[in-house]
């Protein structure tokens, strides 16, 4: 099978305006993935399926990823003029990496017996621009899994034939697999609390001021 | 019945004379043909299926007739994780069963939510909405544990009187076998429990 770089070059040759990047996996498995821009995603998926050399006819798995906004502290060396002298000054700069939601597709070829190729589609942000093109018209097996991502992460898939919640009920509010989901406070005593439950267990009893939960 | 009477009955039985009461006969029949409702919710159902097959053979206790309709079932084996989305259907199935009806909560999830207890989508025990007769702990319980739970239930049925407070529900007019079906709320079931059958445990906060 072609490597991720070869695939990227082939896709860029077919769609020069598309965004295709290789995201390297530093682990020993070296299972690199392709970040695909939303605008050309359906065309790229159709090419991956219909090209006789690639023939990715089977999307085995679709899953979601939530990346919240991240604050990254960096040390930057800047040249500054202090008292007429040029000096190199090291400053600590904090920048915010904007968060996004991501849909990850794992593709295999039954005909060619190769795979997987991993596609990643990213939304613009986590709040209002959470739309991605649905790949269900290309691979039918994406239907329920995209519904599950819509249910748990809140990615809206355009052109999905039946975009409803899959696991939670229709009137459910929120998307429970998001990192910032706040579940209803229904803590009950249990004998061996741990992690987040331990924090809830240590809270003062009713009537007293409740201690804030750890983030 | 006094102890001497019991001894006399046993002696008579050995010489071929059977003395019994209507109550004993009635409960003997009821307890040896407890028909379970055929439904499973998670991995505990696999153990329930194993209990019904030849190796463990639930037919020895007269419970091999798993009924596909709640109208023909006496026993609801809640075998597995009850999610909040599934809980209203479980309560509705229980309401549709005819009296006398019994419930076995099989496995950690059906009892308390098990490992998913503090999660967003799992009910913290089916006993919040319907009365449970036998709780079987385990994750999942082995088929022997289910058979033991069934024997406990049979024992319970045999001890029910035809008259008095302990009589089975179908002989009483003052109790209802129907329980309110919870509704789907914004992020939990409404109400989160039925106070008529379940009260929340008192939180223990010392020693933490």
Boltz contact constraints between the chains, C-beta under 6 A:
constraints:
  - contact:
      token1: [A, 169]
      token2: [B, 85]
      max_distance: 6.0
  - contact:
      token1: [A, 169]
      token2: [B, 184]
      max_distance: 6.0
  - contact:
      token1: [A, 171]
      token2: [B, 184]
      max_distance: 6.0
  - contact:
      token1: [A, 173]
      token2: [B, 186]
      max_distance: 6.0
  - contact:
      token1: [A, 173]
      token2: [B, 187]
      max_distance: 6.0
  - contact:
      token1: [A, 176]
      token2: [B, 120]
      max_distance: 6.0
  - contact:
      token1: [A, 183]
      token2: [B, 120]
      max_distance: 6.0
  - contact:
      token1: [A, 184]
      token2: [B, 187]
      max_distance: 6.0
  - contact:
      token1: [A, 184]
      token2: [B, 188]
      max_distance: 6.0
  - contact:
      token1: [A, 189]
      token2: [B, 201]
      max_distance: 6.0
  - contact:
      token1: [A, 189]
      token2: [B, 203]
      max_distance: 6.0
  - contact:
      token1: [A, 189]
      token2: [B, 204]
      max_distance: 6.0
  - contact:
      token1: [A, 197]
      token2: [B, 118]
      max_distance: 6.0
  - contact:
      token1: [A, 201]
      token2: [B, 208]
      max_distance: 6.0
  - contact:
      token1: [A, 202]
      token2: [B, 208]
      max_distance: 6.0
